[in-house]
């Protein structure tokens, strides 16, 4: 049982890493925070599309990672 959970944990962690690395950055540095901060917050629809899907995958993978890690600690 613990071997299967460790394999699933490894797969979930790979999915989490990939989904985080594929996301675009939230700011364009110092100039983005001064000049276009309001546009980034209110002007773009980041909840839909590619970034939204990656964000949901990252959230789900992070939740699974925490749950499986806690189960593995409880089993050993």
Residue, then its C-alpha position, 0 to 999 in steps of 0.5 A: x500500500x505504501x509503495x503504491x502511495x509513494x508512486x502516486x506521490x511521485x507522479x503528483x509531484x511531477x505534475x505539480x512541478x510541470x504545471x507551475x513551471x508552465x504558468x506565465x509570471x504574474x508581474x512584469x517586474x518593477x515597471x509592471x507593478x508601477x505602470x500596469x498594475x491595475x490592468x493586470x489585476x482588472x483588465x485581463x481575464x486570467x481565470x479562463x484559458x490556458x493560465x486558468x487551466x494550469x492554475x486549477x491543475x496546480x491547485x488540485x495537485x498541491x492538495x493531492x500532494x498534501x493529502x497523500x503525504x499526510x496519509x503516508x506519514x500516518x501509515x508509517 
